[in-house]
Amino acid sequence: MKFARIIFANLLRKKVRLLLTIGSFAVALFLFAFLYVVNDAFQRGADVAGADRLVIINRTSIINSIPLSYRDKILRIPGVKVITHNNWFGGIYIEEKNFFVQFVIDPENQRQVFPEFVVPDDQWNAFLKDRVGAICGARLADRFHWKIGDRIPIRNNLYDAKNSAWEFNLDGIYHGKQPKDDETQFWFNWGYFEERVAQGFKGQVGWYVLRLDSPDDAVRVSKAIDAEFANSPYETKTETESAFAAGWVKQFGNIKILIISVGTIVFLTLLLVTGNTMAISVRERIPELAVFKAIGYSDRITLLFVLAESLIIALIGGLLGLSFAVLAVPVLAKAMSGMMVPTLVLTPSVLPLGLILTVLVGLISGMLPGLTAMHMRVVNALRRV
């Protein structure tokens, strides 16, 4: 602390340069936090997937259906605990920009297969009794300011040639047990769906999701299911939920490689900017540093001056960038809630990781100029005075 006045005097020597360097750090750390959040969002499906869940889709493509009659055959396979089925609905609420995921669900088994989605019992019972009932996630309800009892019209031209509105009563709102759980889905009853669709769609489901007696049975049960329907008109592809989620993410491209590449470029750019700033600062102060050494300051103290300046710049900029990320990510998540991307959540691990990166960049960028000052010969430096 006894050198604090000297360090801060040197930092404030060029105020504009100091502000620009701190600003560069703040922007870089904000980008780091945002990229981390985006990567976490796309990887979340695999991370939160149930270890004891399997997903069964049509072997050709998920857009092709599977007969409802497969359900009882799958249940007879040893190791299968409970099974449910879903259909993609793809309707439009008021206008196309109001996109959100809509699933036709099997109400009898949905909660047993997906226990992480919590619906109060009274709301779920009301949903079961209501032919046109619906359940939605808490974030979706907040987005449109829906409340229990609201009437929700959704038009659909995928299953309804007239593109007429399907009317739903909002009977319940579910919450996820973890912050990462998806609270943007809209569910409605399979029975209502079967009533309204054309004959060609009746008795067909989009995919099955089942829970196993034990996660250890995953490989055996997957092979048994696919073997059961091999060479049939509707062959199946069965995989763990985590593998299915990872495959779904790959449809967006290699998000992880893209984010790592951008993050590396940001890191290297930050090193160059900060390192160059510190190198210029040391070069400008060579005579002063020589005087310090001449009057008795050691080489290590000279190195300390430079590293301390670099670390202070890094920490101020890093904290500003991370603070901005804490404020901005929820706003961005709300703004992007209508797009077909996972919900953005700033996890607590981002902040310490960002601080570690900040300190690392501060040390590396200040090390080379600091070593230069440390090994500077006093006689040669004093010639510039």
C-alpha positions in Angstrom: 0.0 0.0 0.0 2.9 2.4 0.5 3.4 2.5 -3.3 -0.2 3.2 -4.0 0.2 6.9 -4.6 3.0 6.3 -7.1 1.0 3.6 -9.0 -2.2 5.7 -9.2 -0.2 8.8 -10.3 1.2 6.8 -13.2 -2.2 5.4 -14.1 -3.8 8.8 -14.2 -1.0 10.3 -16.3 -2.9 9.7 -19.5 -6.6 9.8 -18.6 -8.0 9.3 -22.1 -5.7 6.3 -22.8 -6.7 4.9 -19.4 -10.4 5.2 -20.1 -10.1 3.6 -23.5 -8.1 0.7 -22.2 -10.6 0.1 -19.4 -13.4 0.4 -21.9 -11.7 -2.3 -24.1 -11.5 -4.6 -21.1 -15.1 -4.0 -20.2 -16.4 -4.7 -23.7 -14.2 -7.9 -23.9 -15.4 -9.2 -20.6 -19.0 -8.5 -21.5 -18.5 -10.5 -24.8 -16.9 -13.3 -22.8 -19.8 -13.5 -20.4 -22.4 -13.3 -23.3 -20.6 -16.0 -25.3 -20.4 -18.2 -22.2 -24.1 -17.8 -21.6 -25.0 -18.6 -25.2 -22.8 -21.7 -25.2 -24.4 -22.8 -21.9 -27.9 -22.2 -23.3 -27.2 -24.5 -26.3 -25.5 -27.1 -24.3 -28.2 -27.0 -21.5 -30.4 -29.7 -23.1 -27.7 -32.3 -22.7 -26.8 -31.1 -19.2 -30.3 -31.2 -17.7 -31.4 -34.3 -19.6 -32.7 -37.1 -17.4 -30.1 -39.9 -17.2 -33.0 -42.4 -17.1 -34.9 -41.0 -20.2 -34.9 -42.2 -23.8 -36.3 -40.4 -26.8 -37.8 -42.4 -29.7 -38.3 -40.8 -33.1 -39.0 -42.0 -36.6 -35.7 -43.4 -38.1 -36.1 -41.2 -41.2 -36.6 -37.9 -39.5 -38.3 -36.3 -36.5 -40.7 -34.6 -38.8 -42.1 -38.0 -39.7 -44.6 -39.5 -37.2 -44.8 -42.8 -35.3 -48.0 -44.8 -34.7 -49.7 -44.5 -31.3 -50.0 -48.2 -31.3 -46.3 -48.6 -30.6 -46.8 -47.4 -27.1 -48.1 -50.6 -25.7 -45.4 -52.7 -27.4 -42.7 -50.4 -26.0 -44.2 -50.7 -22.5 -43.9 -54.5 -22.7 -40.1 -54.3 -23.1 -38.3 -55.1 -19.8 -36.8 -52.0 -18.2 -39.4 -49.5 -19.4 -41.0 -47.7 -16.4 -43.4 -45.2 -18.0 -43.8 -43.7 -21.4 -45.4 -40.5 -22.9 -45.8 -39.0 -26.3 -45.6 -35.5 -27.8 -46.5 -33.8 -31.1 -45.2 -30.6 -32.4 -48.1 -28.2 -33.1 -46.5 -25.1 -34.7 -49.4 -22.6 -34.3 -49.4 -18.8 -34.4 -50.6 -16.7 -31.5 -52.1 -13.4 -32.9 -49.1 -12.8 -35.2 -46.0 -14.8 -36.4 -43.5 -12.8 -34.3 -45.1 -14.3 -31.1 -43.3 -17.6 -31.6 -43.3 -20.1 -28.8 -43.0 -23.9 -28.5 -46.4 -25.8 -28.5 -46.7 -29.5 -27.7 -49.6 -31.8 -27.8 -49.0 -34.0 -24.8 -50.2 -37.2 -23.2 -51.7 -35.8 -20.0 -51.8 -39.2 -18.2 -48.0 -39.6 -18.1 -46.4 -36.2 -18.8 -45.7 -35.4 -15.2 -44.3 -38.9 -14.5 -41.8 -38.6 -17.3 -40.9 -35.0 -16.7 -40.9 -34.5 -12.9 -38.7 -31.4 -13.2 -41.7 -29.4 -14.5 -43.9 -28.7 -11.5 -47.6 -28.0 -11.8 -49.8 -27.5 -8.7 -52.1 -30.5 -8.2 -55.3 -28.4 -8.4 -54.2 -26.8 -11.7 -53.3 -30.1 -13.2 -56.6 -31.7 -12.1 -58.4 -28.8 -13.7 -56.4 -29.4 -16.9 -57.3 -33.1 -17.0 -61.0 -32.3 -16.8 -60.9 -29.6 -19.4 -61.0 -30.8 -23.0 -59.6 -27.5 -24.3 -57.3 -26.9 -21.3 -53.7 -25.9 -21.6 -50.6 -25.6 -19.4 -47.8 -23.1 -20.0 -44.4 -22.3 -18.5 -43.9 -19.4 -16.1 -41.7 -17.4 -18.4 -44.1 -17.8 -21.3 -47.0 -16.6 -19.1 -44.9 -13.6 -18.0 -44.1 -12.8 -21.6 -47.7 -12.4 -22.6 -49.1 -11.5 -19.2 -51.3 -14.6 -19.1 -53.1 -15.7 -16.0 -55.1 -18.7 -15.0 -58.5 -18.7 -16.8 -57.4 -16.7 -19.8 -58.7 -17.8 -23.2 -55.9 -18.3 -25.7 -56.5 -18.5 -29.5 -53.8 -20.2 -31.6 -54.2 -20.5 -35.4 -52.6 -23.5 -37.2 -52.2 -24.3 -40.9 -50.2 -27.5 -40.4 -53.1 -29.6 -39.1 -56.0 -27.3 -40.1 -56.4 -26.4 -43.8 -58.7 -23.5 -42.9 -56.1 -22.0 -40.6 -58.8 -21.4 -38.0 -58.2 -20.6 -34.4 -57.9 -23.4 -31.8 -59.3 -22.0 -28.5 -57.6 -23.0 -25.2 -58.3 -22.3 -21.6 -55.2 -21.7 -19.5 -55.7 -24.1 -16.6 -52.2 -24.1 -15.1 -48.7 -22.7 -15.1 -45.6 -24.9 -14.6 -42.3 -24.0 -13.0 -38.9 -25.7 -13.4 -37.1 -27.0 -10.4 -33.9 -25.4 -11.6 -33.3 -22.0 -13.2 -32.0 -23.8 -16.3 -35.3 -25.7 -16.9 -37.3 -24.5 -19.9 -40.3 -22.5 -18.8 -41.4 -21.4 -22.3 -43.5 -24.4 -23.5 -47.2 -24.5 -24.1 -49.0 -27.9 -23.7 -52.5 -29.0 -24.6 -54.5 -32.2 -24.5 -54.0 -35.1 -26.9 -57.7 -35.8 -26.9 -58.6 -32.3 -28.2 -55.9 -32.7 -30.9 -57.3 -36.0 -32.0 -60.8 -34.5 -32.3 -59.8 -31.7 -34.7 -57.1 -33.1 -37.0 -57.8 -34.7 -40.3 -58.1 -38.5 -40.6 -54.5 -38.9 -41.9 -53.1 -37.4 -38.7 -55.1 -39.4 -36.2 -53.3 -42.1 -34.2 -49.9 -40.6 -35.1 -47.5 -39.1 -32.6 -44.3 -37.0 -33.2 -42.1 -38.8 -30.7 -42.0 -40.9 -27.5 -40.1 -40.1 -24.3 -39.8 -42.9 -21.7 -38.3 -43.4 -18.3 -36.3 -46.5 -17.4 -36.2 -48.5 -14.3 -32.4 -47.8 -14.3 -30.1 -45.7 -16.4 -27.9 -48.8 -16.8 -30.6 -50.3 -19.0 -30.4 -47.5 -21.6 -28.3 -49.3 -24.2 -30.2 -52.6 -23.9 -33.6 -51.0 -24.1 -32.7 -48.8 -27.0 -31.6 -51.8 -29.0 -34.6 -53.8 -28.1 -37.0 -51.0 -29.2 -35.3 -50.4 -32.5 -35.2 -54.2 -33.1 -38.9 -54.5 -32.3 -39.8 -52.2 -35.2 -37.1 -53.0 -37.6 -38.2 -53.5 -41.2 -41.6 -52.0 -40.4 -43.1 -49.0 -42.3 -42.2 -46.9 -39.3 -38.7 -47.8 -38.1 -37.5 -46.1 -35.0 -34.4 -44.5 -33.7 -33.9 -44.6 -29.9 -31.3 -42.7 -28.0 -30.7 -41.1 -24.6 -32.2 -37.7 -24.0 -28.8 -36.2 -23.7 -27.7 -37.6 -27.1 -30.9 -36.4 -28.7 -30.4 -32.9 -27.2 -26.8 -32.8 -28.5 -28.0 -33.9 -32.0 -30.6 -31.2 -32.0 -28.0 -28.5 -31.2 -25.8 -29.7 -34.1 -28.6 -28.6 -36.4 -27.6 -25.0 -35.6 -24.0 -25.7 -36.6 -21.0 -26.3 -34.3 -21.9 -23.7 -31.8 -19.1 -24.7 -29.4 -16.3 -24.3 -31.9 -17.7 -21.0 -33.1 -17.9 -19.6 -29.6 -14.4 -20.9 -28.7 -13.0 -19.3 -31.8 -14.6 -15.9 -31.2 -13.6 -16.1 -27.5 -10.0 -16.8 -28.4 -9.9 -13.9 -30.8 -11.3 -11.6 -28.1 -8.8 -12.9 -25.6 -5.8 -12.3 -27.9 -7.1 -8.9 -29.0 -7.4 -7.9 -25.4 -3.8 -9.1 -24.7 -2.5 -7.0 -27.6 -4.4 -3.9 -26.6 -3.4 -4.0 -23.0 0.1 -5.1 -23.6 0.6 -2.3 -26.1 -0.8 0.2 -23.7 1.5 -0.9 -20.9 4.5 -1.0 -23.3 3.9 2.6 -24.3 3.4 3.6 -20.7 6.7 2.0 -19.7 8.6 3.5 -22.6 7.3 7.0 -21.7 8.5 6.6 -18.1 12.0 5.0 -18.7 13.8 8.1 -17.2 11.5 8.1 -14.2 12.0 4.4 -13.6 15.7 4.8 -13.9 15.6 7.5 -11.2 13.7 5.2 -9.0 16.3 2.5 -9.4 19.1 5.0 -8.9 17.8 6.1 -5.6 17.4 2.6 -4.3 14.2 0.9 -5.6 14.9 -2.7 -6.4 14.3 -4.4 -9.8 11.4 -6.3 -8.2 9.7 -3.1 -7.0 10.0 -1.8 -10.6 8.3 -4.9 -11.9 5.7 -4.5 -9.2 4.8 -1.0 -10.4 4.1 -2.2 -13.9 2.2 -5.3 -12.9 0.1 -3.4 -10.4 -0.9 -0.8 -13.1 -1.8 -3.6 -15.5 -3.8 -5.5 -12.9 -5.7 -2.4 -11.8 -6.7 -1.6 -15.3 -7.8 -5.2 -15.9 -9.8 -5.5 -12.7 -11.6 -2.2 -13.2 -12.5 -3.0 -16.8 -13.3 -6.6 -16.0 -15.6 -5.8 -13.2 -17.4 -3.1 -15.3 -17.9 -5.7 -18.1 -19.2 -8.4 -15.9 -21.5 -6.0 -14.1 -22.9 -4.9 -17.4 -23.4 -8.6 -18.3 -25.4 -9.2 -15.1 -27.7 -6.3 -16.0 -27.9 -6.9 -19.8 -28.3 -10.7 -20.0 -31.8 -10.8 -18.5 -32.9 -8.0 -20.8 -31.4 -9.8 -23.8 -33.1 -13.1 -22.7 -36.5 -11.4 -22.6 -35.9 -9.7 -26.0 -35.0 -13.0 -27.6 -37.7 -15.1 -25.9 -39.7 -15.1 -29.2 -36.9 -16.5 -31.2 -36.2 -20.2 -31.6 -33.2 -20.2 -29.3 -32.8 -21.5 -25.7 -33.4 -19.2 -22.8 -30.3 -17.3 -21.8 -29.4 -17.6 -18.1 -26.3 -16.1 -16.5 -25.1 -18.8 -14.2 -23.0 -17.9 -11.0 -20.0 -19.7 -12.4 -19.5 -17.0 -15.1 -18.4 -14.3 -12.6 -15.5 -16.1 -10.9 -14.4 -17.5 -14.3 -14.5 -13.9 -15.8 -12.4 -12.6 -12.8 -9.8 -15.3 -13.3 -9.6 -14.4 -17.0 -9.3 -10.7 -16.1 -6.4 -11.4 -13.7 -4.7 -13.7 -16.2 -4.8 -11.1 -19.0 -3.7 -8.3 -16.6 -0.6 -10.3 -15.5 0.4 -11.5 -19.0 -0.1 -8.1 -20.6 2.0 -6.4 -17.9 4.7 -9.0 -17.7 6.8 -8.2 -20.8 6.8 -4.4 -20.3 7.5 -5.1 -16.6 10.5 -7.4 -17.3 11.8 -4.8 -19.7 11.7 -2.2 -17.0 13.1 -4.6 -14.5 16.2 -5.4 -16.5 16.7 -1.8 -17.7 20.3 -0.5 -17.2 20.2 2.7 -15.1 23.1 4.3 -16.9 21.6 3.9 -20.3 18.2 5.0 -19.1 19.5 8.1 -17.4 21.0 9.4 -20.6 17.4 10.3 -21.6 16.9 12.5 -18.6 
